[in-house]
Amino acid sequence: MTRLCPQDRRRPLTVGEVAHRSGVAVSALHFYEARGLIRSWRTEGNQRRYGRDVLRRVAVIKVAQRVGIPLSEIGEALAALPEGRTPTAADWEAMSARWRADLDARIGRLTALRDRLDGCIGCGCLSFRDCPLRNPGDVLSEEGPGPRLLDPE
């Protein structure tokens, strides 16, 4: 393992270094930057450079994306942090607390969908309109469009 000397720890990172260290494609970094999730600056030779705080920001983005948080919400949370400051454990705790209710609701909907999925396909008709067991006479159409039994509002 190569250890960095103190002045290397302050050295800005190239886009390739950020991609390598974070495991994120260069194109994704450019996308995050275009969305305002991360920031860079240009050298005199017009090359992108990133502060080391970008590594933690990218980690936060990837974890939040993995649990289904939309990039717009991730951007709002990151925008609340001071520019250039590495997100801390307390920052992550505050962000995740904000997202918890939405995640719980999403988990509830997915659990209900999983639990009911075999029931709607089990009759073999694959149709809510014609299914005499789940929707006799197509009464659910009066409640509106969409999968009324699987996605109650």
C-alpha positions in Angstrom: 0.0 0.0 0.0 1.4 3.4 -1.0 1.2 6.1 1.6 0.6 9.7 0.6 2.9 12.3 2.0 1.1 15.3 3.6 1.4 17.5 0.6 -0.1 14.8 -1.7 -3.1 14.7 0.6 -3.8 18.3 -0.3 -3.2 17.9 -4.0 -6.3 18.1 -6.2 -7.4 15.0 -8.0 -7.9 14.5 -11.8 -11.1 13.2 -13.1 -9.4 9.9 -13.8 -8.1 9.7 -10.2 -11.6 10.4 -8.8 -13.1 7.8 -11.2 -10.5 5.2 -10.1 -10.8 6.0 -6.3 -14.6 6.1 -6.3 -15.4 3.3 -8.7 -17.6 5.6 -10.8 -17.2 6.2 -14.5 -15.8 9.5 -15.8 -19.1 10.0 -17.7 -21.0 9.7 -14.4 -18.7 12.2 -12.7 -19.4 14.6 -15.6 -23.1 13.9 -15.2 -23.0 14.6 -11.4 -21.1 17.8 -12.1 -23.7 18.9 -14.7 -26.4 18.3 -12.1 -24.5 20.4 -9.5 -23.9 17.4 -7.2 -20.1 17.8 -7.3 -17.8 20.6 -8.4 -14.5 20.9 -10.2 -12.3 23.7 -11.5 -10.1 24.0 -14.6 -6.4 24.3 -14.7 -4.6 26.7 -17.1 -4.4 23.7 -19.5 -8.2 23.3 -19.2 -8.1 20.1 -17.3 -10.6 19.3 -14.5 -9.5 19.1 -10.9 -11.4 18.1 -7.9 -10.9 18.6 -4.2 -10.6 15.5 -2.1 -14.0 16.1 -0.5 -15.5 15.0 -3.8 -14.7 11.4 -2.9 -17.0 11.4 0.1 -19.7 13.3 -1.9 -19.6 10.6 -4.6 -19.8 7.9 -1.9 -22.9 9.6 -0.5 -24.5 9.9 -3.9 -23.9 6.2 -4.7 -25.3 5.0 -1.4 -28.4 7.2 -1.7 -28.9 6.1 -5.3 -28.6 2.5 -4.3 -31.5 2.8 -1.9 -33.6 4.6 -4.6 -33.3 8.3 -3.6 -33.7 10.5 -6.7 -30.8 12.6 -7.8 -32.9 15.8 -7.3 -33.3 15.0 -3.6 -29.6 14.0 -3.2 -28.7 17.3 -4.8 -30.9 19.3 -2.3 -29.3 17.5 0.6 -25.7 18.1 -0.7 -26.6 21.8 -1.5 -27.3 22.3 2.2 -23.6 21.5 3.0 -20.9 24.1 3.1 -19.0 24.3 -0.2 -15.9 22.2 -0.1 -16.6 20.5 3.2 -16.5 16.7 3.3 -19.9 15.3 4.4 -19.6 14.0 7.9 -21.3 11.1 9.7 -23.6 13.7 11.2 -24.4 15.0 7.8 -25.3 11.5 6.5 -27.4 10.9 9.6 -29.4 14.1 8.9 -29.8 13.2 5.2 -30.9 9.6 5.9 -33.4 10.8 8.5 -35.0 13.0 5.9 -35.3 10.1 3.5 -36.5 7.5 6.0 -40.3 8.1 5.7 -40.2 7.9 2.0 -38.1 4.7 2.1 -40.4 3.2 4.6 -43.4 3.9 2.4 -41.6 2.6 -0.6 -40.7 -0.6 1.3 -44.4 -1.0 2.3 -45.6 -0.7 -1.3 -43.0 -3.2 -2.6 -43.8 -5.6 0.2 -47.5 -5.4 -0.7 -46.7 -5.8 -4.3 -44.6 -8.9 -3.6 -47.2 -10.4 -1.4 -50.0 -9.9 -3.8 -48.2 -10.5 -7.1 -48.8 -14.2 -7.3 -52.5 -13.8 -6.5 -53.2 -11.6 -9.5 -51.3 -13.8 -11.9 -52.4 -17.1 -10.2 -55.8 -17.2 -11.9 -54.0 -17.3 -15.3 -56.1 -14.6 -16.9 -53.5 -11.9 -16.4 -56.3 -9.3 -16.5 -57.8 -7.2 -13.8 -60.8 -6.4 -16.1 -61.7 -10.1 -16.7 -60.6 -11.7 -13.4 -63.7 -13.0 -11.7 -61.8 -13.5 -8.4 -60.0 -10.2 -8.0 -62.2 -7.7 -9.9 -65.6 -9.2 -10.8 -67.4 -7.0 -13.2 -64.5 -4.6 -13.5 -65.7 -2.6 -10.5 -62.2 -1.3 -9.8 -62.2 0.7 -13.0 -64.6 3.1 -11.2 -61.7 4.0 -8.8 -59.5 5.2 -11.6 -56.7 3.9 -13.9 -53.8 1.7 -12.9 -53.3 -1.3 -10.7 -55.8 -0.5 -8.0 -55.2 -3.6 -5.8 -51.4 -3.4 -6.0 -50.9 0.4 -5.6 -53.6 1.8 -3.3 -53.5 5.5 -2.7 
